Amino acid sequence: MVALLPNHGATVPDFVAVGKEKESQYDWLKKQNINRNERIQLKKLSHMRYQHPDLDEINTFMIGMSMAKSIENIP
């Protein structure tokens, strides 16, 4: 088991993060009444909006993405 400190962030294997409550994607989709054949399947993401209190910090996390526009203090 990986020891984690609260609010310090960590990289953990997905099976550790999910724990014993894991549910297969198939079961989750079925429970939500989602037909896999009728879903929109993205092939390429063209843009996204993201808010974070410290953009310099989050930019180090978002490796491979580039910021096209930054707007300060959006109401």
C-alpha positions in Angstrom: 0.0 0.0 0.0 1.2 3.5 -0.8 1.3 6.0 2.1 -0.2 9.3 1.0 -0.1 12.7 2.8 -3.3 14.7 2.5 -3.3 17.5 -0.2 0.3 16.8 -1.2 -0.5 15.0 -4.5 1.0 11.8 -5.5 1.3 9.4 -8.4 -0.4 6.1 -7.6 -1.4 3.2 -9.7 -5.1 3.3 -10.8 -6.0 0.2 -8.9 -4.7 1.8 -5.7 -6.6 5.1 -6.3 -9.9 3.3 -7.1 -9.6 0.8 -4.3 -12.1 -1.9 -3.6 -15.0 0.1 -4.9 -13.9 -0.4 -8.5 -16.5 -0.9 -11.2 -15.9 -2.0 -14.8 -16.6 0.5 -17.5 -19.1 -1.9 -19.0 -21.1 -2.1 -15.7 -21.0 1.6 -15.2 -22.3 2.3 -18.7 -25.1 -0.3 -18.3 -26.1 1.3 -14.9 -26.3 4.7 -16.6 -28.3 3.3 -19.5 -25.7 4.4 -22.0 -25.6 2.6 -25.3 -22.0 2.4 -26.4 -22.9 2.4 -30.1 -24.7 5.8 -29.7 -22.0 7.7 -27.8 -20.0 10.5 -29.4 -16.4 9.3 -29.7 -13.8 12.1 -29.9 -10.8 11.4 -32.1 -9.1 14.7 -31.4 -9.6 17.4 -28.9 -9.3 20.8 -30.5 -9.6 23.0 -27.4 -10.7 23.2 -23.8 -11.3 25.7 -21.1 -9.6 25.3 -17.8 -9.6 27.3 -14.6 -7.1 27.0 -11.8 -6.0 29.4 -9.1 -2.3 29.1 -10.1 -1.9 28.9 -13.8 1.9 28.6 -13.6 1.6 25.6 -11.4 -1.1 23.8 -13.5 1.0 24.5 -16.7 3.7 22.2 -15.4 1.0 19.5 -14.9 -0.5 19.9 -18.4 2.5 18.6 -20.3 2.1 18.7 -24.1 -0.7 21.3 -24.1 -0.1 24.9 -25.0 -2.0 28.0 -23.8 -3.6 30.0 -26.7 -5.2 32.7 -24.6 -5.2 33.7 -20.9 -7.8 36.0 -19.4 -7.3 37.4 -15.9 -10.1 37.8 -13.4 -13.1 36.5 -15.4 -16.3 37.5 -13.4 
